[in-house]
Amino acid sequence: MATDGADLFATPGAEPPRAPLADRMRPCSLAEVVGQEHLTGPGAVLRRAMDSGDLPSLIFWGPPGSGKTTLARLLGQVPGYRAVHFSAVLAGVKDVRRVAQEAAVSRRSHGQRTLLFIDEVHRFNKAQQDALLPHVESGTIVLVGATTENPSFEVNSALLSRCHVFALGRLAAEHLRLLAHRALEDAQRGLGASGLQVEPAALEALVEVSDGDARQLYNALETLASVVEPDAQGRRVVDRAGLRKLKGRVALATDRAGEEHFNLISALHKSVRGSDPDAALYWLARMLEGGQDPLYVARRMVRMASEDIGLADPAALTFALSAKDAVHFLGLPEGALALAQAAVYLALAPKSNSVEVAYNRVRECVGRTGSRPVPLHLRNAPTDLMKDLGYGRAYRYPHDFPGRWVAENYLPDGLGSPRFYEPSDQGREARLWAQHVERIRLARRLQQGVDAQGGGE
């Protein structure tokens, strides 16, 4: 459901004391925002829009804890706007229509425009997004969406074309370091009154495990403040060993279905294609340690073996399939080594995409020339009727000829002699297949010349 914007857009210092630290420490002004200087710095597009008071509809796209909601709150403080908050998980088309009606009344009666902030806007279905469209287009509603997913895939094109997309990046280590110091020193909104002290080495480890996510950093600090016992002087001092007890594993930045999932597999694939075993191992570990399905990774490795190695090393496909079977049999963590072995093998193998190129040429040809009939001499003739119709007639059986090969036309009439497959100069493909293919093509051309003169069977 929609709620009045006061709770979301209120000044952080006025929030209840028991509000989460991440909420209490939200910046009260654009000057307090850390990171995202390409949007908030002097002369940056978002700062200019806020200074002018003319806000466009926009979508903040970025990873968790990068500042999307914070920036939306600050936009809600721009004079002349009435701020309303939606959770895309709870709101429906009726809520959209109600807010649009209220926005029209507010604009007529008070000269205020309505800024509608929709958190997790990617969860809005097509009907909900369509309901927003006319009101965004007319300017009755200024839409501010926030999403961790790529808007190109999650927001329909009509609505997306009416919004500016502002991409936010993960916060850098120096940004998280500054935020941590603010929280530890601020006695009113932060943890300054708690006596919590974090030693430099522990702070660096905390920044590292937070992985660019400010909310994760604040949550960890708040947990430390509640679980660390005070010493004789009343101080709560956290060293690296104490931090390790709190957080034993690094929460890596990955997800199972979103854009980051595809970014990671793309990086792995390109590292294999680029013959870099170190990078391939790194991205593999990022995926597995981040909770990706190992069988999905194995399936993609099978694809890599066919797409980028092919006949330059035919064993690569067998190797990848064996790794898939090993992972299926062992599971994790044992199966991770089989995938690592396959990643290194595929990265070091000679590369060829000749089969992929050939198949794409064939697809283009089939799409262009249509369903041409199979030549009669290539058809099977299991019945007398089919034999009478010429099925299988004049077919030349290769095993009846010297070298178990004879020049024959195996393509539909009218296609000529296309060269779909061109062997690469890599690995086994160069040593064996290239010479073999060229000999066959030469012999076929010679035989076709003889047949054209009436000397063939």
Secondary structure, DSSP 8 states (H G I E B T S, - for coil): -EEETHHHHS-GGGS-TTS-HHHHTS-SSGGG--S-HHHHSTT-HHHHHHHHT----EEEE--TTSSHHHHHHHHTTSTTEEEEEEETTT--HHHHHHHHHHHHHHHHHH--EEEEEEETGGGS-HHHHHHHHHHHHHTSEEEEEEESS-HHHHS-HHHHTTSEEEE-----HHHHHHHHHHHHH-SSSSSGGGTEEE-HHHHHHHHHHHTT-HHHHHHHHHHHHHHS---TTS-EEE-HHHHHHH--S---S--SSSHHHHHHHHHHHHHHHTT-HHHHHHHHHHHHHTT--HHHHHHHHHHHIIIIIGGGSTHHHHHHHHHHHHHHHH-TTTHHHHHHHHHHHHHHS----HHHHHHHHHHHHHHHH------GGGS---SHHHHHTTTTTT---GGGSGGG------S-TT----------SSHHIIIIIHHHHHHHHHHHHHHHHHHHTT---
